C-alpha cells in the first residue's frame, strides 16, 4: 500500500467489455498536450499513468490497435472504442494506461505535462513539471524519483 491505496487497481473501458488490472503504483503520471492526443481524446489533452509491463494484465476482452498503427501502439476496446492504454515505441518494459480508465481515477493527478508547445492556450493541468516536447531522456530518472518520493 502507498498513501493508503492498494497497489492492485482495476480498470475498464466505458462499456466494460475490456477489463484490466495493474498491480503496482504508477511510476509517473502525465498529461500530454500533443495534437495527436487532442484528436484521439477529442479534448485538450490525454491523461496517463506509466506502469511496468509486468504489473499490467488484461482480465477480460481483447483490445485492438487504433489511432496510428505504427511502432507506438494505442489499444482500444473494439466495441465502445475507448482508448485504454499505449505501448510506447522503444519502451517495451512499460505500459501507459489512460488514467481515466482506472478505478479512483481522480487520484492520478498529472505530475508532468508534455508537448506544451502544442497545448490549447486555455488548458491547464496543475502538473508540477512542464515540457515543450517529451522530457529529455536524461531527466527521466530524476522525474521518476521525484514522483516516487511524493507518493511515500
Secondary structure by P-SEA (a helix, b strand, c coil): cccccccbbbbbccccccccccccccccccccccaaaaaaacccbbbbbbbccccccccbbbbbbccccccbbbbbcccccccccccccccccbbbccccccccccccccccccccccccccccccccccccccccccaaaaaaaaaaaaac
